Structures are given as structure tokens and as C-alpha cells.
């Protein structure tokens, strides 16, 4: 999505902080969720989380993921992602700036270190 992609450019360099982006849930420990909690997301999100490495963390990116945004209360939208899964960091905004998303990643990293967790984890080899 636009919110998540904006931070991946060379200007912000999330890889310099140890962030590695992947489309494979088995190789990740942080899930960036954007968009509201829809009926289809209610079915897919728990499965996606169960395929992620432990420990795992969730960042709600944007007003829609945080609380449903302008779609909240609509037929297909239940609200924010935290109604279904625990959220570790909230990044508000519609859309949030790339800087705000990066700050969310840094805040999560600080929280993980404060709790004695790893600063970063080496992702598994593709196809392994």
C-alpha cells in the first residue's frame, strides 16, 4: 500500500535500521497493517499471523487500521485492526507520512530492546 511503500524508498533507508521487507509471513516478525478491518480481513489476518515467526509484533498504519477511518461503521468494515489482533504500535494519519511510519518502526524497536528482545533478527533464506 501507499502507506507502507512510502517508507521503503532510499530517502528513509529502513534497511539501515535492520528492517527487511518481505511478502512472505514465514520470514517476518513485524506486520504492518494498513486499511480497515474488513470482513475478508477478519478471515485472513489470524491465518497470516499464525504463519509469522515468534515473537511477532503488529503495527497499525494509518487511520483506517487504527480505528476504521472514514469507513468505520460501514457494512463491510468492523473498525480498527485491534478489534481482532493485539496491536503493538499505532501510526495515525490519513495517510501517515513516511516519516511517521519510520518513527513507528523505531518506537517498536526501542520497545523490543527495552523488554530484552533482539535488536534485529536474521531472516531465513528464501525457500528454506
Backbone bond lengths (Angstrom), bond angles and torsions (degrees), N, CA, C in turn:
res aa  C-N    CA-C-N  psi(-1)  N-CA   C-N-CA  omega(-1)  CA-C   N-CA-C  phi
1 X - - - 1.446 - - 1.517 109.84 -
2 X 1.298 115.98 168.42 1.458 121.48 -178.68 1.525 110.69 -62.32
3 X 1.330 117.49 -41.67 1.457 120.17 -178.14 1.524 111.66 -61.10
4 X 1.313 117.24 -45.47 1.459 121.07 -177.26 1.521 111.80 -78.03
5 X 1.324 117.31 -36.47 1.464 120.25 -178.18 1.515 112.42 -69.35
6 X 1.317 117.72 -31.84 1.458 120.61 -175.15 1.520 112.49 -60.68
7 X 1.305 117.93 -30.61 1.463 121.11 -177.88 1.531 112.03 -83.09
8 X 1.322 117.80 -11.90 1.463 120.78 -175.31 1.524 113.81 -83.49
9 X 1.309 117.84 -4.78 1.453 121.03 -178.09 1.520 112.88 -72.65
10 X 1.337 116.80 169.12 1.462 120.81 -177.03 1.526 113.77 -67.02
11 X 1.320 117.56 -21.63 1.466 119.58 -178.95 1.525 111.93 -64.03
12 X 1.337 117.69 -35.96 1.459 121.05 -173.76 1.516 113.14 -98.75
13 X 1.310 120.00 -24.13 1.462 126.09 174.97 1.529 114.26 48.35
14 X 1.337 118.61 61.50 1.465 119.57 177.88 1.526 112.66 -65.47
15 X 1.343 117.17 -24.00 1.458 119.69 177.84 1.523 111.04 -63.83
16 X 1.337 116.81 -29.23 1.456 121.03 176.83 1.521 112.53 -64.30
17 X 1.328 116.65 -20.61 1.465 121.76 176.91 1.525 111.82 -94.02
18 X 1.327 116.21 -0.14 1.461 119.51 -178.86 1.509 113.83 98.49
19 X 1.334 118.50 3.10 1.466 121.39 -179.85 1.524 109.67 -80.95
20 X 1.314 115.93 131.23 1.458 122.44 175.47 1.519 106.65 -124.91
21 X 1.329 117.37 120.50 1.458 121.11 -177.88 1.522 110.24 -88.64
22 X 1.322 115.90 138.20 1.458 121.43 178.73 1.519 109.42 -145.01
23 X 1.303 116.15 155.86 1.461 121.35 175.82 1.520 111.46 -98.37
24 X 1.336 116.82 4.46 1.461 121.62 -176.62 1.526 109.87 -108.51
25 X 1.317 119.27 114.31 1.465 120.76 -176.52 1.526 113.52 -61.27
26 X 1.320 117.93 -28.22 1.461 120.21 -179.27 1.527 111.81 -64.94
27 X 1.301 117.30 -21.85 1.450 121.10 -178.01 1.509 114.52 -102.91
28 X 1.327 117.99 12.62 1.464 118.35 -177.97 1.523 111.72 -128.00
29 X 1.316 113.87 157.64 1.458 120.19 177.19 1.522 112.02 -123.20
30 X 1.333 118.00 -7.81 1.463 122.58 175.84 1.526 107.94 -124.55
31 X 1.325 115.42 128.87 1.460 120.95 178.40 1.521 108.90 -110.62
32 X 1.336 116.54 121.20 1.458 121.59 172.99 1.517 106.98 -91.63
33 X 1.329 116.49 116.16 1.462 121.15 -178.94 1.517 108.08 -108.62
34 X 1.327 115.65 124.77 1.458 118.71 173.32 1.517 108.25 -127.56
35 X 1.300 115.37 157.85 1.456 119.97 -174.99 1.518 110.53 91.20
36 X 1.318 116.48 160.05 1.466 120.66 -177.35 1.523 112.23 -75.50
37 X 1.311 115.74 166.54 1.460 121.90 176.05 1.526 107.79 -79.52
38 X 1.314 116.11 101.07 1.461 121.67 -178.72 1.520 110.20 -94.84
39 X 1.315 115.61 172.73 1.464 120.25 178.19 1.526 110.50 -60.06
40 X 1.314 117.78 -43.18 1.468 119.55 -179.55 1.526 111.34 -69.56
41 X 1.339 117.70 -35.44 1.466 120.18 177.85 1.523 110.82 -64.49
42 X 1.318 117.87 -32.95 1.471 120.92 176.96 1.523 111.07 -58.81
43 X 1.322 117.08 -30.43 1.461 121.50 -179.89 1.529 110.87 -84.16
44 X 1.327 117.27 -38.57 1.459 121.86 -171.39 1.523 114.28 -87.18
45 X 1.318 118.24 -35.48 1.461 121.27 -173.27 1.527 113.70 -61.83
46 X 1.327 120.62 -46.41 1.469 119.31 178.65 1.532 112.64 -60.45
47 X 1.336 117.24 -38.32 1.464 120.34 177.97 1.521 110.54 -65.62
48 X 1.310 116.57 -42.48 1.458 121.37 178.99 1.523 110.65 -60.10
49 X 1.321 116.85 -47.07 1.466 120.61 179.41 1.522 111.96 -62.85
50 X 1.315 117.67 -38.04 1.467 120.23 -178.58 1.526 111.88 -66.66
51 X 1.323 117.82 -20.84 1.462 121.66 179.49 1.525 112.72 -89.83
52 X 1.330 117.70 -6.71 1.461 121.81 -178.84 1.519 111.17 -82.05
53 X 1.335 114.88 158.28 1.460 122.00 176.98 1.525 110.22 -67.02
54 X 1.315 116.46 152.91 1.466 122.33 174.36 1.522 108.38 -104.17
55 X 1.307 120.21 143.27 1.458 125.78 -8.41 1.521 109.91 -71.77
56 X 1.316 115.58 159.96 1.460 120.74 -178.28 1.523 109.55 -134.94
57 X 1.326 114.27 154.37 1.451 120.88 -177.53 1.523 109.74 -134.66
58 X 1.336 115.96 155.31 1.464 121.90 -178.95 1.527 109.28 -125.74
59 X 1.327 115.64 132.73 1.458 122.07 174.35 1.528 107.54 -116.48
60 X 1.333 116.99 122.93 1.468 122.31 175.23 1.520 107.53 -87.35
61 X 1.334 116.57 118.04 1.460 122.40 -174.06 1.527 109.89 -110.26
62 X 1.322 116.26 114.18 1.459 121.53 176.78 1.516 113.19 96.92
63 X 1.314 115.40 158.62 1.463 122.01 -177.09 1.518 113.01 -59.06
64 X 1.322 117.65 -34.33 1.470 120.00 -179.70 1.525 111.08 -66.55
65 X 1.323 117.25 -44.04 1.469 120.22 179.02 1.522 111.22 -70.96
66 X 1.330 116.80 -34.20 1.464 120.74 -178.26 1.524 111.76 -69.91
67 X 1.343 117.78 -44.67 1.462 118.95 -175.87 1.516 115.80 -145.95
68 X 1.312 117.50 10.70 1.457 120.23 -179.20 1.511 113.62 100.70
69 X 1.335 116.97 -18.35 1.460 121.48 177.93 1.516 112.41 58.45
70 X 1.309 115.68 -149.80 1.465 120.77 -178.25 1.522 111.67 -67.37
71 X 1.327 117.54 -16.82 1.470 121.46 -178.32 1.522 112.41 -86.75
72 X 1.326 117.77 -9.27 1.464 121.04 -176.98 1.529 110.97 -56.62
73 X 1.305 116.02 133.97 1.452 121.42 -179.62 1.512 113.95 89.57
74 X 1.326 116.66 -6.12 1.461 120.38 177.50 1.521 110.91 -74.38
75 X 1.305 115.80 168.46 1.463 122.06 -176.40 1.528 113.05 -55.68
76 X 1.315 117.18 -45.37 1.463 120.36 -173.19 1.521 113.50 -96.80
77 X 1.332 118.70 0.01 1.463 121.73 -174.92 1.519 110.81 -116.11
78 X 1.326 114.98 128.66 1.463 120.87 -179.08 1.515 113.14 -95.40
79 X 1.319 118.35 -13.28 1.453 121.41 -178.24 1.510 110.96 126.91
80 X 1.339 115.98 -144.78 1.455 121.51 -178.44 1.517 112.50 -80.65
81 X 1.299 114.90 161.87 1.462 122.50 -177.67 1.525 111.66 -63.34
82 X 1.331 117.35 -28.93 1.468 119.82 -177.26 1.528 113.15 -68.20
83 X 1.316 117.56 -5.55 1.464 119.70 173.57 1.522 111.25 -74.81
84 X 1.330 116.75 -15.71 1.461 121.01 -177.19 1.523 112.81 -117.79
85 X 1.323 117.64 -39.14 1.465 121.62 -178.26 1.524 109.45 -132.59
86 X 1.330 117.12 152.42 1.465 119.54 176.78 1.533 110.56 -67.05
87 X 1.314 116.22 136.80 1.462 122.05 178.93 1.521 108.23 -111.19
88 X 1.323 116.21 133.15 1.461 121.59 -177.85 1.522 113.03 -92.30
89 X 1.331 117.51 -34.79 1.463 121.84 -179.46 1.527 108.36 -140.09
90 X 1.332 115.91 136.87 1.467 122.45 176.52 1.526 108.74 -109.09
91 X 1.334 116.23 130.66 1.463 122.08 176.17 1.526 106.88 -119.48
92 X 1.349 117.96 97.41 1.463 120.24 -177.92 1.525 111.46 -75.43
93 X 1.318 115.43 167.85 1.454 122.03 176.55 1.510 110.92 130.70
94 X 1.331 115.61 152.87 1.464 120.23 -178.14 1.527 109.57 -139.43
95 X 1.302 116.86 85.55 1.466 128.29 -9.53 1.524 109.88 -83.23
96 X 1.319 117.53 159.49 1.463 119.04 175.08 1.529 109.73 -71.11
97 X 1.300 115.93 150.01 1.465 119.65 178.14 1.527 109.69 -71.84
98 X 1.316 115.64 159.79 1.465 120.04 176.08 1.526 109.89 -58.83
99 X 1.318 116.54 -37.23 1.457 120.66 178.85 1.527 110.81 -62.82
100 X 1.327 117.91 -40.34 1.466 121.20 179.09 1.528 110.96 -64.55
101 X 1.330 117.14 -40.01 1.468 120.46 178.32 1.522 109.65 -64.66
102 X 1.327 116.79 -42.90 1.458 120.91 178.69 1.524 111.09 -63.75
103 X 1.321 117.24 -40.69 1.470 120.78 176.41 1.526 109.93 -60.98
104 X 1.333 117.49 -39.33 1.461 120.70 176.00 1.516 112.13 -60.37
105 X 1.331 117.02 -42.36 1.467 120.75 177.20 1.527 111.37 -63.97
106 X 1.336 116.48 -41.32 1.464 120.53 178.67 1.527 110.32 -65.12
107 X 1.338 117.54 -43.55 1.471 120.94 178.62 1.525 110.83 -60.04
108 X 1.325 117.01 -41.68 1.459 119.78 177.95 1.520 110.35 -64.59
109 X 1.317 117.42 -42.54 1.461 121.35 178.35 1.525 110.74 -59.75
110 X 1.327 117.17 -43.54 1.470 121.42 178.03 1.521 110.97 -62.70
111 X 1.313 116.38 -41.58 1.471 120.67 179.61 1.527 110.92 -64.43
112 X 1.319 116.55 -42.61 1.467 120.68 179.80 1.521 110.11 -62.64
113 X 1.333 117.17 -45.46 1.474 120.46 178.69 1.518 111.02 -63.32
114 X 1.336 117.76 -40.91 1.468 121.23 -179.86 1.525 111.66 -63.14
115 X 1.331 116.16 -30.34 1.464 120.79 179.20 1.524 112.00 -88.49
116 X 1.336 116.87 5.65 1.458 120.62 177.24 1.510 114.86 85.03
117 X 1.327 116.64 13.49 1.461 119.69 -179.59 1.515 111.89 -84.61
118 X 1.331 116.71 177.86 1.464 120.55 -179.27 1.520 111.37 -70.85
119 X 1.315 116.48 146.77 1.461 120.14 175.04 1.520 109.71 -70.36
120 X 1.310 116.81 -40.43 1.455 121.74 174.22 1.515 108.35 -152.88
121 X 1.297 115.11 163.08 1.458 121.62 -179.69 1.524 108.20 -127.69
122 X 1.306 116.70 138.49 1.459 120.45 178.12 1.519 107.98 -76.15
123 X 1.344 117.72 123.25 1.466 119.35 -178.99 1.524 110.95 -69.57
124 X 1.332 117.67 150.92 1.461 119.80 177.98 1.521 110.37 -67.83
125 X 1.315 115.37 156.73 1.464 120.56 177.38 1.518 109.56 -63.07
126 X 1.324 117.19 143.10 1.460 121.44 176.90 1.522 109.26 -60.14
127 X 1.313 116.37 132.41 1.454 121.67 178.06 1.512 114.43 80.15
128 X 1.332 117.55 0.19 1.470 120.36 -179.03 1.504 111.48 -84.18
